[in-house]
Amino acid sequence: MATAIKDANQARDIKQPKALPAPNSDFYELAETLNPEERSLVKQVRAFTESKLAPVINRYWADDAFPFELLPALRELKIGGLGLEGYGCRGGSQKLFGFVMMELARIDPSFSTFFGVHDGLAMGSIYLDGSEEQKQKWLPQMARLEKIGCFGLTEPLVGSGAAGGLTTTAKREGDTWVLNGEKRWIGNAPWCDLSIIWARDLADNQVKGFIIENKTTPGFSVEKIERKIALKVVQNGHITLTNCRVPEANRLQAGNSFRDTARVLRMTRYMVGWMATGCQMGAYENALLYSQQRLQFGKPIGSFQLMQDLLAKMLANITACQCMLLRLAELDDEGKLNDQHAALSKGFCTARSRETVAWAREVFGGNGIVTDYNVARFFADAEALYSYEGTFQMQNLIVGKAITGFSAFV
Ligand SMILES: Cc1cc2nc3c(=O)[nH]c(=O)nc-3n(C[C@H](O)[C@H](O)[C@H](O)COP(=O)(O)OP(=O)(O)OC[C@H]3O[C@@H](n4cnc5c(N)ncnc54)[C@H](O)[C@@H]3O)c2cc1C
């Protein structure tokens, strides 16, 4: 009897390896605010990103190439036209759209950018500024991801100042418009089917939008921008329009000034906030996992106080961004989203993202600069998210104007 008790005590004293908590970047359980149908879609997107995108993305990123092989599986998710109602679009709340963008960016910010440009910027332009006939014609095939779109606003010499300074011109000749100029940085442009091109009408000096069929419109040419250090999977193009003739039927009929372009940007800008949050989540989860496994001084580096400080700061950034965006999505769903709301979140989330990915990279030491370790990509990509769709300074000028009543745009 005494021997049996001694054996039992010894068995109890043998230390079992401790089960460590799995990385979870939804610390405040915000996914619980989605309804069951929405949660199920987000889960399907996660299954796609983890099983199909994650295994191949580092290779594509290193090669500056787009993973066309994934388009069939993406089509099966039926998420084309998320956030847009009717016309064969997936529809759903802005909150759902945001969660899906965050989910895509959690594995790869380039892939979420490709989808955001198509769904938000290109489809959104037709949805908000197109006529009924134009919506019927273009949106269903875009929602099925049969035709992919891009959005051409930025020019080689005009970026932040696009609102008042576009140099690409449009001249009406009967039922045709003649477009001339250049567009730079246009995501998806080197391979996609349709471009939404914003140009200044020479007659009234107002900005108008045009749907151009890239592959069949004479005078339209595009060159891929090479040697990027961020969002390398997104193919960005430099478009040249030389006496490019576009029928009046392809002018966005409800877009008559830059105000109508800005309506599209309002919707898509805070989506970049969701992407920047997904980017942080991916970097944080990988860093946490690494900190649980990497040993120094005979112990996991995650057991050191200074490492835990970094991890806690990352999680605080992520959680702050998620909460901010969740409220913003509610405002959007209630029809109360305005430019300054969108600008505040885009600026804040992308700035926090830069901080978070730098801390995540730090956790990896030297391995943090090698693509294979799944952190360098996020580190580099956060730089592009910070600058595109309006730089940090532009977002703060929009907020500054709203809160002070003074416009500081020069
Ligand atoms: C990866 C990537 C993808 C992109 N995709 C697209 C796309 O699909 N379609 C598209 O149209 N565009 C796209 N862009 C362009 C992007 O929106 C612009 O790069 C961005 O708006 C900034 O313009 P810019 O690069 O010309 O910088 P600039 O406007 O030249 O700005 C340079 C610096 O000056 C600062 N600055 C400018 N004016 C002021 C001021 N008044 N006060 C204080 N600071 C100021 C800016 O904040 C910035 O720091 C993309 C860019 C990148 C990098």
The ligand as an SDF file (V2000), in Angstrom:
LIG
                    3D

 53 58  0  0  0  0  0  0  0  0999 V2000
    1.5110   49.6400  -53.7760 C   0  0  0  0  0  0  0  0  0  0  0  0
    0.7010   50.7900  -54.2340 C   0  0  0  0  0  0  0  0  0  0  0  0
   -0.5370   50.5900  -54.8160 C   0  0  0  0  0  0  0  0  0  0  0  0
   -1.2700   51.6580  -55.3120 C   0  0  0  0  0  0  0  0  0  0  0  0
   -2.4350   51.4270  -55.9790 N   0  0  0  0  0  0  0  0  0  0  0  0
   -3.0850   52.4620  -56.5730 C   0  0  0  0  0  0  0  0  0  0  0  0
   -4.2250   52.2330  -57.3850 C   0  0  0  0  0  0  0  0  0  0  0  0
   -4.6680   51.0840  -57.5680 O   0  0  0  0  0  0  0  0  0  0  0  0
   -4.8280   53.2980  -57.9970 N   0  0  0  0  0  0  0  0  0  0  0  0
   -4.3820   54.5670  -57.8320 C   0  0  0  0  0  0  0  0  0  0  0  0
   -4.9800   55.4790  -58.4040 O   0  0  0  0  0  0  0  0  0  0  0  0
   -3.2940   54.8160  -57.0500 N   0  0  0  0  0  0  0  0  0  0  0  0
   -2.6330   53.8010  -56.4260 C   0  0  0  0  0  0  0  0  0  0  0  0
   -1.5340   54.0400  -55.6520 N   0  0  0  0  0  0  0  0  0  0  0  0
   -1.0470   55.4040  -55.4960 C   0  0  0  0  0  0  0  0  0  0  0  0
   -1.1860   55.9680  -54.1050 C   0  0  0  0  0  0  0  0  0  0  0  0
   -2.5270   56.2240  -53.7920 O   0  0  0  0  0  0  0  0  0  0  0  0
   -0.2710   57.1940  -54.0000 C   0  0  0  0  0  0  0  0  0  0  0  0
    1.0580   56.6890  -53.9740 O   0  0  0  0  0  0  0  0  0  0  0  0
   -0.5510   58.0470  -52.7900 C   0  0  0  0  0  0  0  0  0  0  0  0
   -1.8060   58.6900  -52.8980 O   0  0  0  0  0  0  0  0  0  0  0  0
    0.5400   59.1140  -52.5760 C   0  0  0  0  0  0  0  0  0  0  0  0
    0.8260   59.8090  -53.7460 O   0  0  0  0  0  0  0  0  0  0  0  0
    2.3420   59.9460  -54.2440 P   0  0  0  0  0  0  0  0  0  0  0  0
    2.9660   58.6070  -54.1960 O   0  0  0  0  0  0  0  0  0  0  0  0
    2.3360   60.6560  -55.5330 O   0  0  0  0  0  0  0  0  0  0  0  0
    3.0560   60.8070  -53.1190 O   0  0  0  0  0  0  0  0  0  0  0  0
    3.0970   62.4110  -53.0410 P   0  0  0  0  0  0  0  0  0  0  0  0
    1.7310   62.9610  -53.1820 O   0  0  0  0  0  0  0  0  0  0  0  0
    4.1540   62.9350  -53.9470 O   0  0  0  0  0  0  0  0  0  0  0  0
    3.5590   62.6260  -51.5360 O   0  0  0  0  0  0  0  0  0  0  0  0
    4.9270   62.5080  -51.0980 C   0  0  0  0  0  0  0  0  0  0  0  0
    4.9780   62.9060  -49.6240 C   0  0  0  0  0  0  0  0  0  0  0  0
    4.5760   64.2820  -49.4600 O   0  0  0  0  0  0  0  0  0  0  0  0
    3.5470   64.3720  -48.4920 C   0  0  0  0  0  0  0  0  0  0  0  0
    2.6440   65.4890  -48.8380 N   0  0  0  0  0  0  0  0  0  0  0  0
    2.0800   65.7670  -50.0290 C   0  0  0  0  0  0  0  0  0  0  0  0
    1.3150   66.8590  -49.9570 N   0  0  0  0  0  0  0  0  0  0  0  0
    1.3780   67.2920  -48.6570 C   0  0  0  0  0  0  0  0  0  0  0  0
    0.7950   68.3760  -47.9180 C   0  0  0  0  0  0  0  0  0  0  0  0
   -0.0380   69.2550  -48.4840 N   0  0  0  0  0  0  0  0  0  0  0  0
    1.1080   68.5010  -46.6070 N   0  0  0  0  0  0  0  0  0  0  0  0
    1.9340   67.6000  -46.0050 C   0  0  0  0  0  0  0  0  0  0  0  0
    2.5050   66.5690  -46.6460 N   0  0  0  0  0  0  0  0  0  0  0  0
    2.2390   66.4200  -47.9480 C   0  0  0  0  0  0  0  0  0  0  0  0
    2.8350   63.0240  -48.5680 C   0  0  0  0  0  0  0  0  0  0  0  0
    2.0860   62.7620  -47.3900 O   0  0  0  0  0  0  0  0  0  0  0  0
    4.0170   62.0840  -48.7680 C   0  0  0  0  0  0  0  0  0  0  0  0
    4.6000   61.8020  -47.5250 O   0  0  0  0  0  0  0  0  0  0  0  0
   -0.7850   52.9770  -55.1350 C   0  0  0  0  0  0  0  0  0  0  0  0
    0.4460   53.1750  -54.5020 C   0  0  0  0  0  0  0  0  0  0  0  0
    1.1890   52.1100  -54.0740 C   0  0  0  0  0  0  0  0  0  0  0  0
    2.5190   52.3850  -53.4270 C   0  0  0  0  0  0  0  0  0  0  0  0
  1  2  1  0
  2  3  1  0
  2 52  2  0
  3  4  2  0
  4  5  1  0
  4 50  1  0
  5  6  2  0
  6  7  1  0
  6 13  1  0
  7  8  2  0
  7  9  1  0
  9 10  1  0
 10 11  2  0
 10 12  1  0
 12 13  2  0
 13 14  1  0
 14 15  1  0
 14 50  1  0
 15 16  1  0
 16 17  1  0
 16 18  1  0
 18 19  1  0
 18 20  1  0
 20 21  1  0
 20 22  1  0
 22 23  1  0
 23 24  1  0
 24 25  2  0
 24 26  1  0
 24 27  1  0
 27 28  1  0
 28 29  2  0
 28 30  1  0
 28 31  1  0
 31 32  1  0
 32 33  1  0
 33 34  1  0
 33 48  1  0
 34 35  1  0
 35 36  1  0
 35 46  1  0
 36 37  1  0
 36 45  1  0
 37 38  2  0
 38 39  1  0
 39 40  1  0
 39 45  2  0
 40 41  1  0
 40 42  2  0
 42 43  1  0
 43 44  2  0
 44 45  1  0
 46 47  1  0
 46 48  1  0
 48 49  1  0
 50 51  2  0
 51 52  1  0
 52 53  1  0
M  END
$$$$
